[in-house]
């Protein structure tokens, strides 16, 4: 006879593993703590997370040990901030704890006011902040009109994988679409290796497989490609052909969020990006823009 663990037991253990994985990815420097000379633990220590969250060390340790304890919304909110969770990770944290999020649309802590200011100052160079799942967390005016009218995309659909395989405006802009999408899928597979059990990743994968025959075909190849910059051509409907260099600037561990810029590779592209920025800046600022 097979015994199935109660749902609450499974969720407690998933919560423990999730907290541990998020703690281990953050460096002390990211949260303003000294590294010290005798650090053996990858990322933060348990006592450091407890300190940042204003909770007891023993209590937090019990959480990572999957003990049967109650967690308040206030404590979950503090943990989400201390662990620098993005919007999807925060949702996952509250779901595992079986608690409604009191501020489900709170700004992502990865995107600080200083980073939002930097995005704007990079114009006319298109710039965007993404996490490893390709969720679009923030972007400047030029990026908002680079591949599609991002302001008009529903927040839950602001994901580069989803847009690359389902959004016709985005797809029409990419010149070598088949090759670009093949490489994107390979990068997504490489990133997903560390997140196979996480609901947000599995949900996105299921959506893509259900919505796009093209995605199903390239996903079945099991190709893997590491993250890296490359040049690409985009045919923007507002300003014409653009030749750009795609560059990643990591904001933390290589599996975390990154700032991506699209630098012009010739004078014509630079001039066209300047025109695109003027057009985009004249439009009303909607949710999502920096």
C-alpha positions, 0 to 999 in steps of 0.5 A: 500500500502506498502512503501519500503525504498530506498536502500541507507536509509537501508544501512545508518541505517545498517552502523549506527548499525554496527558502534555502535555495533563495538564501544561498543565491544572495551574497552578503554584499547585495544586502549590505552585510560584510562578507568576513573571512570565515564564510563557508556557507554559499550565500547568506547564513540563516542568522543573517536572513533572520536579522534582515527579516526581523525574526528569530533565528530559531524560528527561521531555522524551523522554517527551513527544517519544514517544522509545522509552524504558522507564518504570518503575512507580515513575516512572509513579506519581510522574508520576500524583501530580505531574500530579494524575491521578484514578483513571481518568486514572491507569489510562489512564497505566499502560495507555498505558505498557504497565505494570501499576499497582502500586496501582490503587486508590490514593486520587485525589489530587484528594480530599485529607484536607482536602477529605474533612473539608470534605465531612463538615462540609457536612452535612446539605447533600449534597456530592460531588466529581466529575471532568469525566466525572461519575465520583463521586470522594468524597461525604458521608453525605447525598449517599450516600442522596440519589439512591440508596444510593451505598455499594451501587453498585459503584465502577466504576458510580459515575458520574452519567451511568451512574446517571442512565440505568441505575439505577432507584433514581436515576431514580425520585428525579429529578422532571423526569427527562427534562429533567434527563437531556437537560441532563446528556447535553448537558453531557457532550457539551460536556465530552467535546469535549476528551477525544474520543480518551481510552479512558475517555471512549469506553468510558463512551460505548459503555456508555451507548449499549449500555445505554440507548435513552433515552441514544441518543435524547438523544445523537443530538440533538447538544445542548451545554450549559455547566456551571452550577448550577440548582434541582431537585426530588428525591423521596427515598424516605426523607424525601420531596420536596426542593427544592435548588440545585445549585452547582459549585465548581471545584477547578482548571481548568474541565475538571477536578474540582469540588465539588458541593453541593445547598443546601436552598431552603426550611425543609422541605427543610432539615429533611428533609435533616437527617433524611436525614443522620441516617439515612445516618450511622447506616449502616455506612461503606463504600468511597467515602464520605469 
